Amino acid sequence: MGIGGIGIWQLLIILVIVLLLFGTKKLRNLGGDLGGAIKGFKKAVGQEKSEQAAETEEIGSDAQAKKASAKAEKSADKTGTQDATAGPGNGKSS
């Protein structure tokens, strides 16, 4: 038994009938078209994956830049508040 209850001989008979109905040239063209479609599909999937990876990388670099900017602002705020509290008008004597 072969695929789904169809034996080897039945598959060969079906193949011969298909060859007689369509001819080798038409089947060759059909195979080429099917192969081209599969190739195009794989190429499109590969491009989509690379675009997603680039977007993910871009988002990650934007997030890192924002974190660095926030850290810089915090350190600037800390030094600014320390300078303001250390001045002579704060009521503390040195």
QUISULGI-V693805 format. One line per field, one symbol per residue. ss: DSSP state (@ for helix, = for strand, . for the rest). psi: psi as a letter, one per 20 degrees, with the letter a starting at -180 (. if undefined). A space follows every 10 residues. Layout:
ss->???
psi->???
This chain:
ss->..@@@..@@@ @@@@@@@@@@ @@.@@@@@@@ @@@@@@@@@@ @@@@@@@@@@ @@@@@@@@@@ @@@@@@@@@@ @@@@@@@@@@ @@@@@..@@@ ....
psi->qcpkjprghg gggggggggh ghqhghhggg ggggghgggh ghghgggggh gggggggggg hgghhgghgg gggghhgghh hhhhhiriji jqq.
